[in-house]
Amino acid sequence: MSKRVLLIIGGGIAAYKSLDLIRRLKERGVSVRVVMTAAAQRFATPLAAGALAGERVFTDLFDESQEFDVGHIRLARECDLIVVAPATADLMAKAAQGLANDLASAILLATDKPVLMAPAMNPRMWDHPATQRNLATLRADGARMVGPNEGEMAERGERGVGRMAEPEQIRDAAVALLTDGPLKGKRALVTAGPTLEAIDPVRFISNRSSGKQGYAIAAALAQAGAEVTLVTGPTALTPPAGVRAIHVETAAEMLAASQAALPLDVAVMVAAVADWRPAQAARQKIKKNKTGLPTIELVENPDILASLSKPGKSRPRLVIGFAAETDAVEEHARAKIAKKGCDWIVANDVSGDVMGGADNQVLLISKDGAQSWPRMAKEQVAQRLTAEIAKALNPKGRGRK
Ligand code: CTP
């Protein structure tokens, strides 16, 4: 059966891009019913949206013919997903507060379907504590977000975070939410990239992790229908669509963000967490030649993998670590499972050009077995690992294809 999206178009300059979104969703066989706020109609016409959707557009909570015909409760329920694009600051505030004084907000309050929002606003409005509060509330209420992106604003000369995600990005996030993948309803955490530990305000300790393997795993899990949180250190990559990305720098921040993502069904710790950090980050830049060479005292960072693996009520059902080894790969990996308490280790042989490269060759090791996979692209490693995760989380016979 084809999937149905209710698209709520909010009043912002990005509304014109939502017309393209209608077309792109329909290309994927998704049927689209459109609701426009009063402000949205100042930026794009219901006629254009209706022509693209192939059916009338709904605009008014108090229009008798619209209310008798379908009604806001039916609009809110007769779909598989609600997409709000652009989600303006005003619409987000209304939804966060539970206001229901127009058709769009009444639908958002009345629905029992998943909601995906694509925020779009001026960067100052996005950064404002009120909007950030509303964002946190909406997330806690279960809304999913795509974007906003960084870039040029419609207002001349302004840049920053606030641009609506591109239609393709929103479509991909929507399709991922509509897909009945084998991990639908499962919550997943992926850590990725390096961490960065300050020596002083300008210097730091880090490593060569590119984040590619972790980002690919986050993307594959999302495609399989999981609700994915990606906690990432600084990388040059764009987080995959449909994934909730949390950007951190230090191991301590990565640990806090990972714990905040609980409860989880699966945690995949791909990050190359710096093993040590300077005992104290100097408040001022350390100057040369004062008293000879500086000594940097190091202390050990918390082990995020071990911390999430601790037995207890909040332990994810499946905890997977990565290991970078140059020799005796399986033996070291087994020792790591025992030491950290995780369920599986994906061991890669980093004696070649794996760090930063496009390919990976891994050994998947659990307490009771090992599989050696041929060298393949990191995306394929991600697909295959996702398939193994789906098998492990869906007990025999109940697993969906
Ligand atoms: N890890 C972590 N927190 C740390 C260190 C590591 O979560 N502070 C996780 C990594 O994300 C990875 C695994 O633990 O999943 C790697 O373990 P680690 O002990 O760092 O192994 P290696 O990097 O292989 O190094 P070594 O063999 O030196 O222990």
Boltz pocket constraint, residues with backbone or C-beta under 6 A from the ligand:
constraints:
  - pocket:
      binder: B
      contacts: [[A, 191], [A, 251], [A, 269], [A, 270], [A, 271], [A, 272], [A, 273], [A, 274], [A, 275], [A, 301], [A, 302], [A, 303], [A, 304], [A, 305], [A, 306], [A, 320], [A, 321], [A, 322], [A, 323], [A, 324], [A, 325]]
      max_distance: 6.0
